[in-house]
Amino acid sequence: MNNIDSLPPACSKLLHEKSRRKLSFAQIAEHLSHDEVWTAALFYGRATPTLKDIHALADMLNLSPQTLEDDFRTAGPPLREVNISSATDPVIYPFQEAIALYGPAIRSVVVEKMGDGAVSVPDMKVRVEKVPRGRDDNVRLILESKYTLYKSW
């Protein structure tokens, strides 16, 4: 998602300042005490900042905390409507929804770390792990794949 004009004003400002200051999502996430993918999702209008987050971002990016707070309030809750297939399987659907919802954030973090390229599905390894949590266990899905940079010519 490169067109920041279609994002809420707060997100456009955040992305502009991130780029201008040459910061990574990892650096900003560390400052906020959040995960870098969640931080990228915030910058793409897919997560809700707390007042503490807004003030930390304003401080780090030299923005007006009141303006940033007003911009987020005016934008309303994050748009989490995603256009995905009509899958109804309770195991498959959440993964489609997660990629549809967090895809732009994940893409930005991958490109930031790896450069502009593509993930290879034919080379992908997928591992499923059970994470014991007592009565309600969690699942950890690990995707590992070759990453090929786009070439210039």
C-alpha positions in Angstrom: 0.0 0.0 0.0 1.9 3.0 -1.2 -0.9 5.5 -1.8 -0.9 7.4 1.4 -3.6 9.8 0.1 -6.2 7.1 0.7 -5.3 6.8 4.3 -6.6 8.8 7.2 -4.7 12.1 7.8 -3.0 10.8 10.9 -1.6 7.8 9.0 -0.4 9.9 6.1 1.4 12.2 8.6 3.0 9.2 10.4 4.2 7.6 7.2 5.5 10.9 5.9 7.5 11.5 9.1 8.7 7.9 9.2 10.1 8.2 5.7 11.5 11.7 6.2 13.3 10.7 9.3 14.5 7.4 7.8 13.1 5.4 10.7 12.2 1.7 10.5 9.0 0.2 12.0 11.3 -1.7 14.4 12.7 1.5 15.7 9.3 3.1 16.1 7.9 -0.1 17.7 10.7 -0.2 20.2 9.9 3.4 21.2 6.2 2.5 21.6 6.9 -0.9 23.3 4.8 -2.6 20.6 5.5 -5.3 18.0 6.7 -3.9 14.6 3.9 -5.5 12.6 1.3 -4.0 15.0 3.1 -0.6 14.6 3.0 -0.9 10.8 -0.7 -1.8 11.0 -1.2 1.4 13.0 0.5 3.4 10.3 -1.8 1.8 7.7 -5.0 2.6 9.7 -5.6 -1.0 10.8 -4.9 -0.6 14.6 -6.0 1.8 17.3 -3.4 3.8 19.2 -3.8 4.6 22.9 -3.3 8.2 24.1 0.1 7.1 25.4 0.9 5.8 21.9 -0.2 9.0 20.3 2.0 11.1 22.6 5.0 8.8 22.1 4.6 9.1 18.3 4.1 12.8 18.5 7.3 13.2 20.6 9.4 10.8 18.4 8.2 12.4 15.1 8.0 16.0 16.3 4.2 16.2 15.6 1.6 18.0 17.6 0.1 15.5 20.0 -3.3 17.3 20.0 -3.5 17.4 16.2 -2.5 13.7 16.0 -5.1 12.8 18.6 -7.7 14.9 16.8 -6.8 13.2 13.5 -7.2 9.7 15.0 -10.5 10.7 16.7 -11.9 12.2 13.4 -10.9 9.1 11.4 -12.9 6.9 13.8 -12.2 3.3 14.5 -9.8 1.4 12.1 -11.3 0.1 8.9 -11.1 -3.7 9.4 -13.5 -4.6 6.6 -11.5 -6.8 4.3 -12.4 -8.3 0.9 -11.6 -12.0 1.2 -12.9 -15.2 -0.4 -16.1 -16.8 0.9 -14.2 -19.4 2.9 -16.1 -20.5 6.0 -13.8 -23.2 7.3 -13.0 -22.1 10.9 -9.3 -23.0 10.4 -8.7 -21.4 7.0 -10.9 -18.3 7.3 -8.9 -16.6 10.1 -5.7 -16.9 8.2 -7.2 -15.3 5.1 -8.6 -12.6 7.3 -5.3 -12.0 9.0 -3.4 -11.6 5.7 -6.2 -9.4 4.3 -6.1 -7.2 7.4 -2.4 -7.1 8.2 -1.1 -7.7 4.6 0.0 -4.1 4.0 1.8 -3.9 7.4 3.5 -7.3 6.9 4.6 -6.3 3.4 6.0 -3.0 4.6 8.0 -4.7 7.4 9.3 -7.4 5.0 10.4 -4.9 2.3 12.0 -2.7 5.0 14.1 -5.7 6.2 14.7 -7.5 2.9 14.3 -4.9 0.1 11.7 -4.8 -2.6 11.0 -8.4 -3.7 8.7 -11.4 -3.7 8.0 -14.3 -1.4 8.2 -17.7 -3.2 5.2 -19.9 -2.4 6.6 -23.0 -4.2 9.7 -22.8 -1.9 7.6 -22.2 1.2 7.9 -24.4 4.3 5.0 -24.3 6.8 5.2 -25.5 10.3 2.4 -25.7 12.8 3.2 -25.7 16.5 0.9 -26.3 19.5 1.6 -23.7 22.2 0.2 -25.0 25.5 -1.8 -22.5 27.4 -3.8 -24.7 29.8 -7.4 -25.2 28.8 -7.2 -23.0 25.7 -4.0 -23.9 23.8 -2.7 -21.6 21.1 -1.4 -22.4 17.6 1.8 -21.0 16.1 2.1 -20.9 12.4 5.5 -20.4 10.9 6.0 -19.6 7.2 9.5 -19.7 5.8 10.3 -19.0 2.2 12.9 -17.9 -0.3 12.8 -14.1 -0.8 13.8 -12.9 -4.3 14.6 -9.2 -4.9 13.3 -7.5 -7.9 16.0 -6.7 -10.4 16.7 -3.4 -12.1 17.6 -3.4 -15.8 
